[in-house]
């Protein structure tokens, strides 16, 4: 397989796509369908499942909620809401332009955590799948799968763009100077000072993903 000088790895949720707004829309839809008490119960199940799996599983939480509410017809509408959600409307400004700009410098790969059904659906419906020509990797814990990433996309240098400093720090431990980490300060994880304080700073910090349009190629450290 051909090795590249530079490969860009881009996270999805709160990096290219405003997942916080997706959750807000889901909360409103759940409350309208179920009421405040049952909506709260869904999120309790969701958080417990996220602790078990290590990633967000919206459909899995809905399946577990169903076991407690076998006769609730609203479950079908929630499922349709999720799978048909207009994710393209939640891309951050400039997200697709950033992908096009980066592709002029090297291959761009979506590297995300998530389940094997809903997360690919999100990537496809948002337009990100076609923007990277189907170069999409979705793992349970992507920071533990760097050997697989390297086998599929060998490169002299990598750039990882992610809103979670924890992920960036773990990847930096493994790839060291072969990796440039880029931290867009978007989403609740990136804006929580307690979370940010736990980890070392990224190599590059930007306020929003669109700022990469103005970045000189030399900043990526290749």
N, C-alpha and C positions, 0 to 999 in steps of 0.2 A: 504494500500500500504506500502511496506517495506521502512523503513527509513534507510538512509546510514550515515556513519560517515562523508564522504567526497564526494562531487560531483563537477566535473570540468565543467565549462561552457566556451565554446570557441567561439569567434566571427569568422567571415569568412573573410570579405574584409579587406585586408592589415594587417590581423592577421595570418591567415593560407594561404591566397591566395593573390598574388600580383595584386590587382585590378588596381593599377596605370598603370601597363603594359597592362592590358586588355583595359583600356581607351585609351592608346596610340595607340594600334592596331586598335581600333575602329575609332579613329580620322583619321588615315592614310587611312583606308578603306572608310570612308565617303568622304574624300577629293578626293580620286580616282574616286568614283562613282558620287559625286555631284558637286565637285569643292569647292574651299576655301570659297566662299561666302555662299553657301547653307550649308556647313558643320558648319560654324559659326552660322547660323540660327538654326540648330538642337540643338547646345549646349545652345543657348539662351533659347529655349523651355525647354530643359532638366533642366536647373538651375531654371527656373520659376516653373516648376512642382515639383522639389525637395523642393522648398520653401513652396509650397502648401501642399505637402504630408508628408514631414519630412523624406523621404528616396529617394534613387535614383531609378528611374523608366525608364529604357532605352527603353523598348517596348512602354510604355505609351507616352514617348516623341516622338517616331517614329509615333505613331498613330496621335498625334497632328500635327506633321510635315506633315503628309499625307493630312490633311484637307486643307493645303495651297498649296499642290502639287498633286492634284488628278490624274494627268495623267503621273506621273513620274514612269517609270517601274523599276528604280533602287531601289525603296523601298522594293521590294521583295527580292533582293539580300542582302540588309542590314538586313532584318529580319532573313534570313537564316544564315547570318554571326553570328548574336547574338546567335541564339538557338543552332547552331552547333559548337560554339567556343570550342577549345580544352583546357578547363579550367584546366585539369590535368597538362598541361605543365606550368601553372602559379602558382602552389603550391610553397611556399617557401621551400628551402632545409630543410629537417628534419621534415616537418610538419606532415607527416603520422607517422614517427617514434615517435614523441612527443605524438601523440594520443595513440599509442600502449603502450608507457611507462606510461602514466597517467592512462590508463585503468587498470593497475596492482594495482593501489592505490584506485580507485573508478570509478563510472560511469562517462563517458565523454559525454556531450551533446553539440551539436551545438546550439548556441543561437545568432540569427542574426536578423537584421532589413531588410525589403525589401518587394517587391511585392509578390503576391501569385502565380505567374507563372515563371518569369525569375529567381528569387532567388533560388527557389527549384531546378530549372534546373541546375543552376550553382553549387549548392552543390552536386547534383547527378553526373554531368559530371566530376567534379573535383576528384571524388573518396571519398569525405568526407562523403557522405551519408552512404556508405557501411562501411567506417572505424569506424563509431560510431553506426553501426547496426540500422540505421534509427532513432536514437534518435536526432531528429532535431526539433527545435522550431524557427519559423520565425514570428516576430511581426512587427507592424508599429513602435512602440517605446518600445523596450524591457525593458528599465528601468522602465516603467510604468506597467509592467506585472509580477512583481516578485512574487506576490501572486499566479498567475497561475503556474509559474515555480516551486514554492515551493510545490504546490499541486501535480504536476506531478512527481516531483523528490524531495521528502522530504529528508532533510539531517541536520545533526548537524552543518556542516560547508560547505561553498561553496568557490570555487576559480573561479574568472572571469578573463579571459585573453582577452584583448581588446586593440586596438591601439588608442582608443579615451579616453583621460583622463576625458572628460565630462561625458561619460557613466559610467566610473568607479567611479567617485565622486558621481554621483546620486545614484548608487547602494549602495555605502558605507553609504550614509545617511540613507538608509532604513534598511539594514541588519547589519550595524555596525560591531562589532567584530566577527560576524558570517561569515564575508566575507573577504577573502584575495584577493586583487586586483593585477593583474600582467599586466604590461605595456610594450609590445614589441615596441621598437622605430623603426617602419617600416611604410612606406607610408607617404604621404604629410601632413596628420593631425599630426602625431606623430613627424614629423621633423620640424614643423612650430613653431619657438620659441614664437611667439605672442600667438598662441593657447595654447601651453603648459603652458605659464606663467599665464593663467587665472585660473588654477585649481590646487588643492593640488596634491602632488606627490602620486603615487601609492605605495602600500606596497612593491612591488617588481618591479624593472625595469630591463629589459634585452635589449640587442641591437638587437637581432633577435630571432624568435620563436625557432630555433634550440638550443638556449642556455638552454632551459628548460630540455634538455636531461642530462645536467650536474648538475642540481639543486638537492640538498638534499631534501627529502620529508618533513623534518621539516620546510623548508622555507615557506611551504604553510599554516602553522599556524593552522592546524587541531588539 
